[in-house]
């Protein structure tokens, strides 16, 4: 294992790597450039908080072979490195929901005006989770989830969890559960 302080140091060594772990506290266009550069010397595993833009999908399109949350468990980091070193692709379990939203396309985002992470938060709220539980599942702070919830309420013009759940169902973000009652 080799640790370097910058992407440029990777090129000075003129080696190829089984996996290159990039810890990017905040993603930006410059960070995506770093992912693309790293991909030329080894498959990148990107660790970030994954809030806002660029998205997971944009990072993968740039050349990342795996994406993990900065809050990922050690076993998930080890598994990601193992999978990538053997030629596979890895998404952190905490981020699967976000990735699915992004893969579904921007039609959902355009319909409701919600960003992918807001849609994911709305789904968890509609599922009955608390903000603390949502924060744990999404690998975010509770303050970030609170901010997402405020933005969602403002964008959908609703004021409580019951209305959020109703809107999630109406917008197709949550399947409506049907009760089957026996005939009398």
WOQUICOR-V579053 format. One record per residue. N is the residue number from 1. SS is DSSP state (alpha for helix, beta for strand, coil for the rest). PHI is phi as a letter, one per 30 degrees, with the letter a starting at -180 (none if undefined). BURIAL is 1 if it has 16 or more other C-alpha atoms within 10 Angstrom, else 0. Layout:
# WOQUICOR-V579053
N,SS,PHI,BURIAL / N,SS,PHI,BURIAL
This chain:
# WOQUICOR-V579053
1,coil,none,0 / 2,coil,b,0 / 3,coil,c,0 / 4,coil,b,0 / 5,coil,d,0 / 6,coil,b,0 / 7,alpha,d,0 / 8,alpha,e,0 / 9,alpha,d,0 / 10,alpha,d,1 / 11,alpha,d,0 / 12,alpha,d,0 / 13,alpha,d,0 / 14,coil,h,0 / 15,coil,c,0 / 16,coil,c,0 / 17,beta,b,1 / 18,beta,d,0 / 19,beta,a,1 / 20,beta,c,1 / 21,beta,c,1 / 22,beta,c,1 / 23,beta,c,1 / 24,coil,c,1 / 25,coil,e,0 / 26,coil,b,0 / 27,coil,d,1 / 28,coil,a,0 / 29,alpha,d,0 / 30,alpha,d,0 / 31,alpha,d,1 / 32,alpha,d,1 / 33,alpha,d,0 / 34,alpha,d,1 / 35,alpha,d,1 / 36,alpha,d,1 / 37,alpha,d,1 / 38,alpha,d,1 / 39,coil,d,1 / 40,coil,d,0 / 41,coil,c,1 / 42,beta,l,1 / 43,beta,d,1 / 44,beta,d,1 / 45,beta,c,1 / 46,beta,c,1 / 47,beta,c,1 / 48,beta,a,1 / 49,coil,d,1 / 50,coil,h,1 / 51,coil,c,0 / 52,coil,i,0 / 53,coil,c,0 / 54,coil,d,0 / 55,coil,d,1 / 56,alpha,e,1 / 57,alpha,d,0 / 58,alpha,d,0 / 59,alpha,d,1 / 60,alpha,d,1 / 61,alpha,d,0 / 62,alpha,d,1 / 63,coil,k,1 / 64,beta,d,1 / 65,beta,c,1 / 66,beta,a,1 / 67,beta,b,1 / 68,beta,b,1 / 69,beta,d,1 / 70,coil,d,1 / 71,coil,c,1 / 72,coil,d,1 / 73,coil,d,0 / 74,alpha,e,0 / 75,alpha,d,0 / 76,alpha,d,1 / 77,alpha,d,1 / 78,alpha,d,0 / 79,alpha,d,0 / 80,alpha,e,1 / 81,alpha,d,1 / 82,alpha,d,1 / 83,alpha,d,1 / 84,alpha,d,1 / 85,alpha,d,1 / 86,coil,c,0 / 87,coil,i,0 / 88,coil,c,0 / 89,coil,b,1 / 90,beta,b,1 / 91,beta,b,1 / 92,coil,e,1 / 93,alpha,e,1 / 94,alpha,d,1 / 95,alpha,c,1 / 96,alpha,d,0 / 97,alpha,e,1 / 98,alpha,d,1 / 99,alpha,d,1 / 100,alpha,d,0 / 101,alpha,d,1 / 102,alpha,d,1 / 103,alpha,d,0 / 104,alpha,d,0 / 105,coil,j,0 / 106,coil,c,0 / 107,alpha,d,0 / 108,alpha,d,1 / 109,alpha,d,1 / 110,alpha,d,0 / 111,alpha,d,0 / 112,alpha,c,0 / 113,coil,i,0 / 114,coil,c,1 / 115,coil,d,1 / 116,alpha,e,1 / 117,alpha,d,1 / 118,alpha,d,1 / 119,alpha,d,1 / 120,alpha,d,1 / 121,alpha,d,1 / 122,alpha,e,1 / 123,alpha,d,1 / 124,alpha,d,1 / 125,alpha,d,1 / 126,alpha,d,1 / 127,coil,d,0 / 128,coil,j,0 / 129,coil,d,0 / 130,coil,d,0 / 131,alpha,d,1 / 132,alpha,d,0 / 133,alpha,d,0 / 134,alpha,d,1 / 135,alpha,e,1 / 136,alpha,d,0 / 137,alpha,d,1 / 138,alpha,c,1 / 139,coil,i,1 / 140,coil,b,1 / 141,coil,d,0 / 142,alpha,d,1 / 143,alpha,d,0 / 144,alpha,d,0 / 145,alpha,d,1 / 146,alpha,e,1 / 147,alpha,d,0 / 148,alpha,e,1 / 149,alpha,d,1 / 150,alpha,d,0 / 151,alpha,d,0 / 152,alpha,d,1 / 153,alpha,e,1 / 154,alpha,d,0 / 155,alpha,d,0 / 156,alpha,c,0 / 157,coil,h,0 / 158,coil,b,0 / 159,coil,b,0 / 160,coil,b,0 / 161,alpha,d,0 / 162,alpha,d,0 / 163,alpha,d,0 / 164,alpha,d,1 / 165,alpha,d,1 / 166,alpha,e,0 / 167,alpha,d,1 / 168,alpha,d,1 / 169,alpha,d,1 / 170,alpha,d,0 / 171,coil,d,0 / 172,coil,i,0 / 173,coil,d,1 / 174,coil,b,1 / 175,coil,d,0 / 176,coil,d,0 / 177,coil,d,0 / 178,coil,c,0 / 179,coil,c,0 / 180,coil,c,0 / 181,coil,c,0 / 182,coil,d,0 / 183,coil,d,0 / 184,coil,d,0
